[in-house]
């Protein structure tokens, strides 16, 4: 993946994680969702509820309501068959935020290694190294043009 693509993915994961954490905290006080003819998507009590009707129903609408603070649900739940015409699952929002944060964290760490003049493969500190390869693992060291200014490393030709 090129540098621009990594940057877009890194910031996209970060923004998605922050948005999901805000929704997670807000879901203690607010319920919000959409009911379609076949699908229901609902946020509340720290979970995302997805439900699918077995057959189409009447009406489509958005729902939002404020209520006092409620207890979070912390884990997956497949409710009892209270509604036999509907299949439903609840997914914790914190888990979605964690899944969005994982690739972003990896990309932030990878870019940080590049800024700190560390070997991309093994993490060896290359400040002051005058070699075209890493002395620890033998990986190619990028040229001076891809380093931050003032790193002081010169690549031998």
N, C-alpha and C positions, 0 to 999 in steps of 0.2 A: 504494500500500500504506500502511496506517495505521501509526502509531508503534508500537503493540503488535505488529503483524505483523512489522515490521522488526526489532524487538528479539528476537522469538522466532527469526526466521530467522538473525539475526546470531549469537546465542548457540548456536543449533543447529549452524551451520556451524563455529563455533569448537570446540565439543565434539566434533563428528565429525572435524575435522582432528586434534585432540589424540589421540583414540582411534585413528585410522588410523596416526599416527606411532608410538604405543606398540606397536601390532600390528606395524608394519614393523620396528622395532628388535627386538622380541621374536621375530620370525620367524627371526632368525638362530640362536636357541637352541631354539625350539619349533616343532613342526609341529602343526597342528590342522585338523580338517575334518569334513565330513559326507558320507556316502555314502548316497544314496537309491537307489530302484529304477531311476531314469533319470538323476539329476543328482548330480554330485560337486562340492562346494565345498571348497577346500583352501587354507590359508595356510602358507607356508614359503619360506625363502630370499629373502624380500623380495617375493614375488609372490603374487597371488591366482590360483589355478587354477580355471577353470570347465570342467567336462567333461560331455558329454551322451552317453549310450549310445544306439545306434541302436534297440535293443530293450530292454525291461525286464529287469533282472537280479534275482537273489535277494538278500534281506537289506538292512537299513537299520541304520546304526550311526554313532556319533560316534567320532572318532579324535583322540587327543592324545598326543604323545610328546616327551620331552626328549632333546636331543642336544648335542654340542659346537658351538661357533660354526662356521657355514658361510658361504661366500661368497654375497653377494647377487647376484641377477640384476637387472640394471638396466633392461632394455627388454622390449618385447613379445616373445612367442615363440609360434609355432604349431608344436608339436613334429612331428617326422617321424611318419608313420603307423605307430607301434609297435603300436598297438592298433587294428586295422581296424574294430572295432565301436564306436569312440568318437571323437567330435569334441572337441578340447581346445584351449583358449587360456590363456595366462598373461599377466596384467596386473600391471605393477609397482604396489606399494602406494603408493610415494611419489607416483606420478602421480594416484592416487585422492585422496590427501591434498591435493595441489595443486589439483585440481578442486573439492574441498570448501572450500578456503581462499579461492578467488577471489571468490565472491559475498560471503562474510563480510568479506573485506578491503575490498571496495567499500562495504559498509554501515557498517563502522567508520569509514572515511574520510569518508563522507557525514555521519555523526553528529558527527564531530570538527569538520568545517567549521561545523556549526550551533553547537557550543560555543565556537568561536573567533570568533564574529560575522563570518564570512565570507559573501559572497554565495553562495547555493546554485548559481547558474548559472555565474558566471565566477571565483569565488574572491577577489574584491576585498575588502579589509579594510574593514569597515563600522563599526569602533569610532569613536565620535564623530560619525558621520554623522547629520544631522538631517533626512533626506529619506525620503519614502515609497517611493522607487524607488532602485535602485542607480545611482550616478552614472556607473559604467563601462559597464554593459550595459542598463540600464533595467528590469531585473527587479524585481518587487514585493518590498519588504522586509517580513518578517513583523512583526506587532505586538509591543509590549513584553511581552505575556503569554507569548509563546513563547520569549522570550530568557532566558538565565540571569540571576540576580539580580546587580545591580551593573554591568551593561554600560554604563549611562549613556546609552543611545540613546533618544530620544523620536521617535515618528512623528507628523508634522504631519497635521492633519485637513483 
